[in-house]
Amino acid sequence: MKAMTWKRFNMVLIGNLFIGIAVALLRISALGTDPFSTLNLGISGFLGISFGVYQLIFNPFLLGIVFIYYRSLIGIGTIVNMVGIGFISDFIVFGYNFFFDDMSILAIRMVMMAAAVIFASLGVALYITPNLGISPYDALAFVVEKVSKNKIPFPIARITTDILCVAIGFSFGAIVGVATVIFAFFTGPLIQFFRKHVAEPMLSHEKAPAVAVSLK
């Protein structure tokens, strides 16, 4: 884990803010969300609690697993992500619903989805590049790989957890759509692009960290 500097910490904060905005845009567009949000939205809706509160309850469970098996992946970025994303998303969705009642125009929904893909990819690049910890869910596939002694490689572990999240979320009533597919399989190149052209240049005066993340 890299020593924390204000620049690295600010990148983590801004990156997670962008991810929270992206999740909110996906929820408003109703074209699906990323796999982990699909799971959380489905179960939180079933239980009748807010997305942010549910994530705050569920994430510590995943964090405990990561702490036992792969604690080196935990850092300040882990805490910011597991606490902030849900509440940022809830705040924006609540504000939108307060002023607007309908989002039926498909073209606008598609634009919001496209914006969410950009925000999320940039946000992930900004928050992982400082190497100050990753979210419990992102770390989970690394745990599976380690516990299986590399018999289950990271890509297979990540695809499996993503599919399970989508299946469980859908069974609880979450929306699964084109955005779900895009986030599950096609955001990796965009994240790589923003890491190379935005995040890493911001830390060009430091030795570039080796970051282990999911880039599907």
VOROLUM-205979 format. One line per 10 residues: for each residue x, y, z of C-alpha. Coordinates in steps of 0.05 Angstrom, whole numbers. Layout:
BEGIN
X:Y:Z  ... .
END
This chain:
BEGIN
0:0:0  29:67:-21  42:120:31  -18:167:31  -8:238:6  -61:292:-2  -60:284:-77  -71:209:-73  -126:218:-21  -161:271:-63 .
-158:225:-123  -192:171:-82  -247:220:-60  -259:248:-129  -258:179:-160  -310:152:-112  -353:215:-122  -353:201:-197  -372:128:-185  -429:150:-139 .
-454:198:-193  -449:142:-245  -491:94:-202  -543:148:-192  -547:162:-267  -556:87:-280  -612:82:-229  -648:142:-259  -640:117:-331  -670:49:-311 .
-626:12:-362  -591:-31:-312  -532:-21:-266  -464:-53:-253  -468:-124:-225  -454:-107:-152  -504:-49:-152  -555:-96:-184  -548:-143:-125  -552:-87:-74 .
-611:-51:-107  -650:-116:-112  -641:-137:-40  -647:-66:-11  -712:-56:-50  -739:-123:-25  -722:-104:47  -750:-34:39  -686:3:59  -644:53:21 .
-588:32:-25  -537:69:17  -560:38:83  -559:-32:54  -489:-23:27  -466:2:94  -494:-61:126  -470:-111:73  -401:-84:57  -372:-97:127 .
-389:-171:117  -347:-172:53  -293:-130:87  -288:-183:142  -274:-237:90  -222:-194:55  -190:-177:122  -182:-251:139  -154:-273:72  -124:-213:36 .
-117:-154:83  -63:-120:41  -118:-98:-7  -151:-57:48  -136:17:56  -169:85:63  -196:77:-8  -233:15:15  -269:53:70  -286:113:26 .
-315:67:-27  -356:22:19  -386:80:57  -392:135:5  -419:105:-60  -488:85:-36  -503:150:0  -477:194:-57  -522:155:-105  -582:160:-58 .
-573:235:-50  -572:247:-125  -630:200:-139  -671:232:-83  -657:302:-111  -676:281:-181  -741:249:-158  -758:311:-118  -756:355:-179  -776:306:-234 .
-829:252:-238  -816:217:-304  -757:192:-345  -793:161:-404  -753:191:-462  -706:135:-485  -656:182:-518  -645:219:-452  -639:154:-414  -587:129:-464 .
-547:194:-456  -549:186:-380  -525:114:-387  -468:135:-432  -448:190:-383  -450:139:-327  -402:94:-364  -353:152:-372  -360:175:-300  -352:105:-273 .
-291:88:-315  -257:154:-298  -276:146:-225  -248:75:-220  -184:98:-253  -176:155:-204  -191:114:-142  -149:52:-157  -87:86:-185  -64:116:-119 .
-62:44:-92  -95:63:-26  -142:3:-23  -199:-24:-65  -271:-39:-49  -289:-104:-13  -326:-129:-74  -268:-115:-122  -223:-151:-73  -268:-212:-69 .
-245:-244:-133  -172:-238:-110  -193:-274:-46  -225:-330:-86  -162:-336:-128  -118:-339:-66  -161:-387:-26  -166:-434:-86  -89:-431:-92  -96:-403:-162 .
-140:-460:-186  -193:-408:-198  -159:-351:-235  -180:-279:-223  -218:-269:-288  -261:-331:-276  -272:-312:-203  -294:-242:-223  -340:-264:-278  -371:-315:-231 .
-383:-264:-176  -412:-215:-227  -460:-267:-255  -482:-287:-185  -494:-214:-166  -536:-202:-229  -576:-266:-219  -590:-253:-146  -606:-179:-157  -653:-196:-214 .
-689:-249:-172  -702:-195:-120  -731:-147:-172  -671:-105:-194  -669:-80:-266  -621:-117:-311  -609:-83:-378  -558:-61:-429  -518:-22:-378  -509:-86:-337 .
-477:-120:-397  -433:-60:-413  -407:-56:-341  -396:-131:-335  -355:-139:-399  -335:-74:-433  -312:-20:-384  -242:-47:-376  -212:-12:-437  -241:55:-415 .
-212:46:-346  -145:31:-376  -150:93:-420  -165:139:-362  -111:107:-319  -59:119:-373  -80:189:-396  -109:219:-332  -94:184:-267  -22:162:-277 .
0:230:-305  -27:261:-241  24:219:-203  79:225:-254  127:255:-203  122:190:-163  140:119:-180  80:89:-214  47:38:-167  30:-32:-189 .
-45:-36:-181  -82:-102:-180  -153:-90:-203  -208:-119:-245  -204:-96:-316  -254:-138:-353 .
END
